[in-house]
Amino acid sequence: MNQTMKDSPSELFFKFMIALFCTTLVIVTLYPVYFVVIASISNPASVANGDIWLFPNNITFAGYIEIFNDDRIWRGLKNTFIYTIGGTVVSLLFTIPAGYALSRVDFTARKFLMFFFVFTMFFSGGLIPTYLTVQQFGLTNTIWVMLIPFSVNVFNLIITRVFFQTTLPKELLESAKLDGSTDFQFFLRIALPLSKALIAVMMLYYAVGYWNEYMKALIYLNDSKLYPLQLVLREILVMNQAFSSGAGSQMLSTGDVTAQQKGDLIKYGVIVVSSVPILLVFPFVQKYFEKGVMIGSLKD
């Protein structure tokens, strides 16, 4: 006979408070994103007056028309895709093999090398020495400065090392070597196929970082043709530059608005345009992300 245990009043209250807290947290997190979306298609005068809260008002797509008619946006979007895809590939090519090598107990120099990697997390050379180093290698104002000098994130390297240490037992390596497998073959044929969750998580971490990156572009790039989308967005948000086609040149059908309000309409639209591509990728790696996000919490 099945008996269903009922929750006590204190347990019901606890569950209610947890649900209330989670709901509030979701609303607080998602509302700014929602507001940017509805503000990008609302009359800018209504947004400036604070009339937009839950629903768009006097819907207009003039901001998006201005955005997609501007060559800088398309050029920045193209550059960002190049930096994101190329940078993620380069970072994975360095991080995954390095993390595997540092996880091998028979690699005698692993503790010595790991010390220097961790040391850079707390003490860096500083902006000026780093800039001079990058400049001496001839990478400034080139596409390569966005792909090579900062391709390895030490935190991601530590996560990769811990994953291989906790996932690949040494007995597996010994068995593979008895079958005539070399270290390189073991890494390619056994270690990598068992590391899909890790690779997906690292790919997501690096891709989001490259997609949102503008500080390196701001420091090391002078040619506007190499600017990523985020730097174009920064110029619009911070410097309020006029678009080449004239910000807000198309008249809105909802009444007179100032040039600043029209510029704000374009700014909201650029935020949406720059965020949508990376949001579309996340659902495809979500299952791996949920599985591998706790990798770094395991102790050595």
PyMOL commands that set and color helices and strands:
alter all, ss='L'
color gray80, all
select helices_A, chain A and resi 9-39+44-48+62-68+71-103+110-122+127-136+143-146+154-167+170-178+183-191+193-212+215-220+224-226+229-239+259-292+295-297
alter helices_A, ss='H'
color red, helices_A
deselect
rebuild
show_as cartoon
